[in-house]
Amino acid sequence: MSKDMGTLRPSQLIYYYGPGAIVDMMDQSVMIMAADLWNTWNAPTIKDPRINKLLDVKEIKILNDMPDKIKIRAVPFPKWKICPKCGMMTDFNSNHCYFCKKNGEEVELYPSRFVVACKNGHISDFPYIEWVHQHKEEVCEKPILKFIREGSSGSLSDLYVRCVKCNARQSLANIMKKGILKSILPQCTGEMPWINEKGSCTETMDTYLRGGSNIYSPAVASFLRIPLSEQIQDPLIKKVNDSKTLLQKALELNNEDFFTQSLSMLGINESEKERVKQILLGDYGGEVSYESIRKQEWNTLILDKVDDSHDTGYKSTSVDIHEKMQSYFSAIHKVESLPEIQVLRGFTRLDYIDRFDTKQTDHLVSIMKEDETGWLPGVQNNGEGIFFKFNEFELKHWEQNTNHGDLTDEVIQKFNHQREQLGFSPLEIKSRHILLHTFSHAMIKELAAHSGYATTSLRERIYCSDNMYGLLIYTASGDSEGSLGGLIELAEPDKLYPIFIRAIEGMMYCSSDPNCSEGNFKYKTTANGAACHSCSFISETSCEWGNQLLDRRLLLNINPGETVGFFTI
């Protein structure tokens, strides 16, 4: 968004180009600086009580409402640059080769491919000078380095760096090995270029590619901005919200007698005074967690009709269910307007993020320079969706009368084993979750073929527990594609039924059968049953479970002798 370096979309700042990330701009490589160093004073804010309480902030600044007025700061990184013609290296703040310029040529430099980082988030330039002189007693005064390519394989063993002044030369063949830098870099440099500070750190640093995906992993929390069912159904909450402006002004006057009189005028008993104050502050009671927010969303999604377009923007209505789908689903809703907020909480380097634990922040690197900023950056996208509520009776009948555990227990154990290896606590997952999740992927692939949206523009939200049994397939794009009406149009029974049939039938066969249908891949690295790239996987940005916990054998009987399929078509 800076006019000096180039332009970024707001959604890029929330995901892979956020604070602390390395970005290739038009003519240089830069690192995005901390969010509280940006010019965001005129960015609109959202104060959603649930989000604020869960993320422990006062407000969310929305970056995609007036993006042209938001200015992002960045700093050149890495500092080392190389001339593609003569190979001379420099760490000066220059974009053109000094040596070629002396010969009358203007050659643009390119940034170094290698950086060093530690798991605490610190990152620095690769120590080329120390690496080249590691076998000498001391580094020569004011060294000048040259990058040399020998051979044609393109491997690291063909790359060398030489000091022009003392003629010391060192191969880059082993720089990616763990622990190889200990002799010249005993401990972490503590550098944090995104806040222009340097701290103390005892971790060791290793070499990584500047563009490696493990260099920056954003922690993004996603919320549907929908009215809570309590707000819709509780008479007191409804009465307070209908007169919110009046009551807030009465509260701001800090006059208890006047506030009590205002309540009396609205027919609200004085005994409810403290609860009214909590409602005005957005506190509807109860602990806020990942699970509680999902439950709140579910309670609103299952309502037959909700029109809160004047406030949150959410609007949904139930549609008739095709007679041949009624045994599987108790309700299908078309969500005509669906606001989604995505908030950047922090990031990690060289580490994995538990996407299901929004409370855990100890392992996250802060995207702020100051600790008490009270806000986080986010984007609000408006989309549409189709909500499927499974028939609870049929679902329980399937769980009690099939041997689905023979297929799902191993998948669930492997998934939780992977979580434990990453240092995360295991999750309680039921067989119905794998059924719902696989059905979601089947429908996303088929809906994309009919709705006009790409599969990357469709997302899933699985609601599964003892009291939840449904899923939401929706669009929420920060660009022009997001609420074109092509998805909700397919929710009508005559249109949805053929799509439903094709989606289930499409899971019958796979080009990797019989290995896939038997769930018996020799070197399977994912926690799945009969599921693979050829039949069940979708875009990683569309799946909230990382293309794991899938098994198309739960949808229908694809192998002789099996009886665990939920659908019979």
C-alpha positions in Angstrom: 0.0 0.0 0.0 3.0 2.3 0.1 3.3 4.5 -3.0 7.1 4.2 -2.8 7.5 0.4 -2.9 4.3 -0.9 -4.4 0.7 -2.0 -3.5 -0.6 -4.9 -1.4 -4.2 -6.0 -1.0 -5.6 -5.9 2.5 -6.2 -9.6 2.5 -2.5 -10.2 1.8 -1.6 -8.2 4.9 -3.7 -10.5 7.0 -2.2 -13.6 5.6 1.2 -14.1 4.1 2.4 -10.5 3.8 1.8 -9.4 7.4 4.2 -7.8 9.9 7.4 -9.7 10.0 6.9 -11.3 6.5 9.4 -10.9 3.6 7.8 -9.5 0.5 9.2 -9.1 -3.0 8.1 -5.7 -4.2 8.7 -4.2 -7.6 12.4 -3.4 -7.3 13.4 -4.8 -3.9 12.8 -7.3 -1.1 11.3 -5.8 2.1 10.0 -6.9 5.4 6.6 -5.5 6.5 6.9 -3.5 9.8 4.8 -3.8 12.9 1.1 -3.0 12.5 1.2 -0.2 15.1 3.8 1.6 12.9 1.3 1.7 10.0 -0.8 4.8 9.2 -4.2 3.3 10.2 -5.7 6.2 12.1 -8.7 6.6 9.7 -9.4 2.8 9.4 -12.9 1.8 10.4 -13.1 -0.2 13.6 -15.4 -3.0 14.8 -16.1 -3.7 18.4 -17.6 -7.2 18.5 -17.9 -8.3 22.1 -17.2 -12.0 21.3 -14.1 -11.3 19.2 -12.7 -8.6 21.5 -13.1 -10.9 24.5 -11.6 -13.9 22.8 -8.6 -12.0 21.4 -8.2 -9.7 24.4 -8.4 -6.5 22.4 -10.6 -3.4 22.5 -11.3 -3.3 18.7 -10.5 -4.6 15.3 -9.3 -2.2 12.6 -10.7 -3.1 9.2 -8.1 -2.7 6.5 -10.3 -3.3 3.4 -12.9 -0.6 4.0 -10.8 2.3 2.8 -7.6 0.6 1.7 -6.2 3.6 -0.3 -6.0 5.7 2.9 -3.9 3.1 4.8 -0.1 3.3 4.5 2.0 0.4 5.4 5.7 0.7 6.4 8.4 -1.7 5.3 12.1 -2.0 5.7 14.6 -3.4 3.1 15.4 -7.1 4.0 17.7 -8.9 3.5 20.4 -6.3 3.2 22.8 -8.4 1.2 22.3 -8.0 -2.6 24.1 -9.6 -5.5 24.9 -8.4 -9.0 23.7 -10.9 -11.6 26.4 -9.8 -14.1 29.7 -9.5 -12.1 28.6 -11.3 -9.0 29.8 -8.6 -6.6 27.9 -8.5 -3.3 27.0 -5.5 -1.1 25.0 -4.8 2.0 24.7 -1.0 1.3 21.2 0.4 0.7 21.5 0.5 -3.1 19.6 -1.2 -5.8 22.3 -1.0 -8.6 25.8 -2.5 -8.8 28.5 0.0 -7.9 31.2 -1.9 -9.8 29.2 -2.2 -13.0 28.3 1.5 -12.8 32.0 2.4 -12.8 32.2 0.6 -16.2 29.3 2.6 -17.6 26.6 0.0 -17.0 23.6 0.1 -14.8 22.8 -3.4 -13.5 20.0 -4.0 -10.9 20.9 -6.1 -7.9 18.9 -9.0 -6.6 18.4 -9.9 -2.9 20.3 -12.8 -1.3 18.4 -16.1 -1.3 19.4 -17.1 2.2 18.5 -15.8 5.7 19.0 -17.2 9.2 16.3 -17.5 11.8 15.4 -19.1 15.1 12.1 -20.5 16.4 11.5 -17.4 18.6 10.9 -15.4 15.5 14.3 -13.6 15.2 15.7 -13.3 11.7 18.9 -11.9 10.2 20.9 -11.8 7.0 23.1 -14.8 6.3 26.5 -14.1 7.8 28.4 -14.3 4.6 31.5 -12.5 5.9 31.9 -14.8 8.9 31.2 -17.8 6.7 33.9 -17.0 4.2 36.5 -16.2 6.8 35.6 -19.1 9.2 39.0 -20.9 8.7 41.0 -17.7 9.1 42.2 -16.4 12.4 40.4 -13.0 11.9 38.3 -11.3 9.3 40.1 -9.1 7.0 39.5 -5.3 7.3 36.6 -4.0 5.2 36.0 -7.3 3.2 34.6 -7.2 -0.3 32.6 -10.3 -1.3 31.9 -11.9 -4.7 29.3 -14.5 -5.5 30.6 -17.3 -7.8 28.7 -19.9 -9.7 30.6 -23.0 -10.9 29.1 -25.9 -12.8 25.6 -26.1 -14.3 23.6 -28.2 -11.9 22.2 -25.2 -9.9 22.8 -27.0 -6.6 24.3 -25.4 -3.5 27.6 -27.2 -4.2 28.1 -25.1 -7.3 27.9 -21.9 -5.3 30.8 -20.2 -3.7 31.5 -16.8 -2.0 35.0 -15.3 -2.2 36.5 -12.4 -0.4 38.2 -10.2 -3.1 40.6 -8.6 -0.6 42.1 -11.7 1.1 41.1 -14.3 -1.5 39.3 -16.5 1.2 36.8 -18.7 -0.5 34.0 -20.9 0.9 31.4 -23.2 -0.7 27.7 -22.8 0.2 27.1 -26.6 -0.1 26.4 -27.3 3.6 24.8 -24.0 4.7 21.3 -25.6 5.0 22.5 -28.3 7.5 21.2 -27.9 11.0 23.8 -26.6 13.5 26.3 -25.8 10.8 26.5 -22.2 11.8 27.3 -22.8 15.5 31.0 -22.2 15.0 30.5 -18.7 13.6 27.1 -17.9 15.2 27.0 -19.5 18.6 23.6 -18.0 19.5 20.8 -16.1 18.0 21.4 -12.5 16.9 18.0 -11.4 18.4 17.3 -9.2 15.4 13.7 -8.1 14.8 13.7 -6.0 11.6 9.9 -5.5 11.7 10.2 -3.4 14.8 13.8 -2.2 14.2 15.0 -3.6 17.5 17.4 -6.3 18.8 16.8 -8.5 21.8 18.6 -11.3 23.6 18.0 -14.9 22.7 19.9 -18.1 23.5 18.4 -20.2 20.7 20.6 -21.3 17.7 20.0 -20.0 14.2 19.9 -22.0 11.0 19.8 -21.2 7.3 16.6 -21.0 5.4 15.5 -19.8 2.0 14.2 -16.2 1.9 11.0 -17.3 0.2 10.5 -20.5 2.3 6.9 -21.1 3.6 8.3 -21.9 7.1 9.8 -18.4 7.4 6.4 -16.9 8.2 3.2 -18.6 9.3 0.3 -16.2 10.1 -2.1 -16.9 12.9 -5.5 -15.8 11.6 -8.8 -16.1 13.5 -12.0 -16.3 11.5 -15.4 -15.3 12.8 -18.8 -15.0 11.3 -20.3 -11.7 12.2 -23.8 -12.8 12.8 -26.4 -11.9 15.5 -26.4 -14.3 18.5 -29.5 -16.4 18.9 -29.7 -15.0 22.4 -30.0 -11.6 21.0 -32.8 -12.6 18.7 -34.8 -14.7 21.2 -34.2 -13.0 24.6 -37.0 -10.3 25.0 -34.8 -8.1 27.2 -31.9 -8.1 24.8 -34.2 -7.3 21.9 -35.8 -4.5 23.9 -32.4 -3.0 24.8 -31.1 -3.3 21.3 -34.2 -1.6 19.9 -33.6 1.4 22.2 -29.8 1.1 22.3 -29.2 4.8 21.3 -31.4 6.2 24.0 -30.0 3.9 26.7 -26.4 4.5 25.8 -26.9 8.3 26.0 -28.6 7.8 29.4 -25.7 5.7 30.6 -23.1 8.2 29.3 -24.7 10.9 31.5 -23.6 8.9 34.5 -26.9 9.8 36.3 -28.4 6.7 37.9 -31.8 8.3 38.5 -32.1 9.3 34.9 -31.0 5.9 33.7 -33.6 4.2 36.0 -36.3 6.6 34.6 -35.3 5.6 31.0 -35.7 2.0 31.9 -39.1 2.6 33.4 -40.2 4.5 30.2 -39.3 1.4 28.2 -41.1 -1.0 30.5 -37.9 -2.5 31.9 -37.9 -3.4 35.6 -35.2 -1.6 37.8 -34.0 -5.0 39.0 -32.7 -5.6 35.4 -30.5 -2.5 35.5 -27.1 -4.2 35.9 -27.9 -6.7 33.2 -29.0 -3.9 30.8 -25.7 -2.2 31.4 -23.9 -5.5 30.5 -26.0 -5.8 27.3 -25.1 -2.2 26.3 -21.4 -3.1 26.7 -21.9 -6.2 24.5 -21.5 -8.7 27.3 -24.3 -11.4 27.0 -22.7 -13.6 29.6 -20.8 -16.9 29.4 -17.2 -17.7 28.7 -15.9 -17.1 25.2 -13.8 -19.8 23.5 -13.4 -21.4 20.1 -16.1 -24.0 21.0 -18.6 -21.4 22.4 -18.3 -19.2 19.3 -19.0 -22.2 17.1 -22.0 -23.1 19.3 -23.3 -19.5 19.1 -23.0 -19.5 15.3 -24.8 -22.8 15.1 -27.7 -21.6 17.3 -28.2 -18.7 14.8 -27.7 -20.7 11.6 -30.4 -23.2 12.5 -33.1 -20.5 12.9 -35.6 -20.6 10.0 -35.3 -16.9 9.2 -33.0 -14.1 10.4 -32.7 -10.7 8.9 -30.1 -8.6 10.7 -28.9 -6.8 7.5 -29.4 -3.4 9.2 -26.9 -4.2 11.9 -24.4 -7.1 11.4 -25.4 -7.6 7.7 -26.4 -11.2 8.2 -29.5 -12.6 6.5 -30.7 -16.1 6.0 -33.9 -18.0 5.1 -34.9 -21.7 5.0 -35.7 -23.4 1.7 -37.8 -26.4 0.9 -35.9 -29.7 0.9 -36.3 -32.0 -2.1 -38.4 -35.1 -1.2 -35.5 -37.4 -1.9 -33.1 -35.5 0.4 -35.5 -35.2 3.4 -34.3 -38.4 5.0 -30.8 -37.0 5.2 -31.4 -33.4 6.1 -33.8 -31.7 8.5 -33.1 -28.2 7.2 -31.3 -26.4 4.4 -30.9 -22.6 4.6 -29.7 -20.1 2.0 -27.6 -17.5 3.7 -28.1 -14.5 1.4 -25.7 -12.2 3.3 -22.8 -13.5 5.4 -20.2 -11.1 6.8 -16.9 -12.8 7.9 -14.1 -11.1 9.9 -10.5 -12.4 9.6 -8.1 -11.1 12.3 -4.3 -11.4 12.3 -3.3 -12.4 15.9 0.4 -12.9 15.3 2.8 -15.2 13.5 5.4 -17.9 14.0 8.6 -18.9 12.4 9.8 -22.5 11.9 6.8 -23.6 13.9 3.2 -24.8 13.4 0.1 -23.1 14.6 -2.8 -24.8 16.4 -5.7 -23.3 14.4 -8.2 -24.6 17.0 -6.7 -22.9 20.0 -7.3 -19.1 19.7 -6.5 -18.6 23.4 -2.9 -19.9 23.1 -0.7 -16.9 22.4 2.6 -17.7 24.2 4.2 -19.2 21.1 3.1 -16.4 18.8 5.4 -13.5 17.8 3.6 -10.2 18.3 2.8 -8.1 15.2 3.0 -4.9 17.3 6.0 -2.9 18.5 4.2 -1.8 21.7 2.5 -4.2 24.1 -0.7 -2.3 24.9 -2.1 -1.1 21.6 -5.5 -2.6 22.2 -6.2 -3.5 18.6 -5.5 -6.0 15.9 -5.7 -5.7 12.1 -8.5 -7.5 10.2 -10.6 -7.6 7.1 -14.3 -8.0 6.7 -15.6 -9.8 3.7 -19.2 -10.2 2.7 -20.3 -13.5 1.1 -23.2 -15.9 0.7 -23.6 -19.6 1.6 -25.7 -22.7 1.9 -26.2 -24.3 5.4 -27.0 -28.0 5.7 -28.5 -29.4 8.9 -28.3 -33.2 9.0 -31.3 -35.3 10.1 -30.3 -36.0 13.7 -32.4 -39.2 13.9 -30.8 -40.7 10.8 -27.4 -39.6 11.9 -27.7 -41.4 15.3 -29.2 -44.4 13.6 -26.2 -44.6 11.3 -23.8 -44.2 14.3 -25.5 -47.0 16.3 -26.1 -49.5 13.5 -22.9 -49.5 11.5 -19.3 -50.6 12.2 -18.0 -47.2 11.1 -15.5 -47.3 14.0 -13.5 -49.9 12.1 -12.7 -47.3 9.6 -12.6 -44.1 11.6 -10.8 -45.0 14.8 -7.5 -45.4 13.1 -7.9 -42.1 11.2 -8.8 -40.2 14.4 -5.9 -41.8 16.3 -3.4 -40.8 13.6 -4.7 -37.2 13.5 -4.4 -36.8 17.2 -1.0 -38.5 17.2 0.2 -35.9 14.6 -1.1 -33.1 17.0 0.8 -34.6 19.9 4.0 -34.7 17.8 3.5 -30.9 17.2 3.0 -30.3 20.9 -0.8 -29.8 20.6 -3.4 -31.4 22.8 -5.6 -34.1 21.2 -9.2 -33.3 20.1 -12.3 -35.2 20.7 -13.5 -36.2 17.2 -16.5 -38.4 16.4 -17.1 -40.5 13.4 -19.9 -38.1 12.3 -17.2 -35.4 11.9 -15.5 -37.4 9.2 -18.8 -38.0 7.5 -19.8 -34.4 7.5 -16.3 -33.3 6.4 -16.2 -35.6 3.5 -19.7 -34.6 2.4 -18.6 -31.0 2.6 -15.7 -31.6 0.2 -17.9 -33.5 -2.2 -20.4 -30.6 -2.3 -17.7 -27.9 -2.7 -16.3 -29.6 -5.7 -19.7 -30.0 -7.3 -21.0 -26.6 -6.3 -18.0 -24.9 -7.9 -18.8 -26.5 -11.2 -22.3 -25.0 -11.2 -22.1 -21.7 -9.2 -19.6 -19.8 -11.2 -17.1 -19.7 -8.2 -13.8 -21.4 -8.3 -13.2 -24.0 -5.6 -10.6 -21.7 -4.0 -13.4 -19.1 -3.4 -15.6 -21.6 -1.5 -15.0 -22.5 2.1 -16.3 -24.8 4.7 -17.3 -24.5 8.3 -18.0 -27.8 10.1 -20.4 -27.8 13.1 -20.0 -31.2 14.8 -20.5 -32.3 18.4 -23.2 -34.1 20.4 -25.5 -31.2 19.8 -24.3 -30.0 16.4 -24.6 -31.8 13.1 -24.3 -29.6 10.1 -22.0 -27.6 7.8 -21.9 -24.3 6.1 -20.4 -23.9 2.6 -19.9 -20.2 1.9 -18.0 -17.6 0.0 -16.2 -14.7 1.6 -13.8 -13.0 -0.6 -12.1 -9.6 -0.2 -12.1 -9.0 -3.9 -15.0 -8.6 -6.3 -15.9 -12.3 -6.1 -17.8 -13.1 -2.9 -21.5 -12.3 -3.1 -22.5 -12.7 -6.7 -25.6 -14.8 -5.9 -24.5 -17.8 -7.8 -24.2 -20.0 -4.8 -27.5 -19.3 -3.0 -29.3 -19.7 -6.3 -28.4 -23.4 -6.2 -30.1 -23.9 -2.8 -33.5 -24.3 -4.4 -34.6 -27.9 -4.3 -34.8 -28.6 -8.0 -31.3 -27.3 -8.5 -29.7 -28.6 -5.4 -30.9 -32.2 -5.7 -29.1 -33.0 -9.0 -25.9 -31.4 -7.6 -26.2 -33.5 -4.5 -26.6 -36.7 -6.5 -23.5 -35.8 -8.7 -21.5 -35.0 -5.6 -22.2 -38.3 -3.9 -21.8 -40.3 -7.1 -18.5 -38.5 -7.8 -17.1 -40.1 -4.6 -17.8 -43.6 -5.9 -14.7 -43.8 -8.1 -11.2 -42.5 -7.9 -8.3 -42.7 -10.4 -6.1 -44.1 -7.5 -8.5 -47.0 -6.8 -8.1 -49.7 -5.5 -5.4 -48.2 -3.3 -7.6 -45.2 -2.4 -10.9 -47.1 -2.0 -9.2 -49.4 0.4 -7.5 -46.6 2.3 -4.3 -48.5 1.9 -1.6 -46.2 0.5 1.8 -47.5 1.4 3.3 -44.1 2.4 0.3 -42.1 3.6 1.3 -39.0 5.4 -2.2 -37.6 6.1 -4.8 -38.7 8.6 -7.3 -40.0 6.1 -9.1 -43.1 5.1 -10.3 -43.5 1.5 -9.4 -40.0 0.3 -6.6 -38.5 -1.8 -5.8 -35.6 -4.2 -7.6 -37.3 -7.0 -11.0 -37.5 -5.4 -11.5 -35.7 -2.1 -8.9 -33.0 -1.5 -9.7 -29.4 -2.1 -7.7 -26.1 -1.8 -5.9 -25.7 1.5 -7.5 -22.3 1.8 -11.0 -23.8 1.6 -10.6 -26.6 4.1 -10.4 -25.8 7.8 -8.9 -29.2 8.7 -6.0 -29.2 6.3 -7.4 -31.9 4.0 -7.4 -34.4 6.8 -10.2 -36.5 8.5 -11.7 -37.6 5.2 -13.1 -41.0 4.1 -15.5 -41.4 1.2 -16.4 -44.9 2.3 -18.6 -43.2 5.0 -20.7 -41.4 2.2 -21.6 -44.5 0.3 -20.7 -48.2 0.0 -17.9 -48.2 -2.6 -16.4 -51.7 -1.8 -18.1 -55.1 -1.9 -19.3 -56.2 1.5 -19.2 -52.7 3.1 -22.3 -51.3 4.9 -21.1 -48.1 6.5 -22.3 -45.7 3.7 -24.7 -43.0 5.1 -26.3 -42.2 1.7 -28.1 -44.7 -0.5 -28.5 -43.4 -4.1 
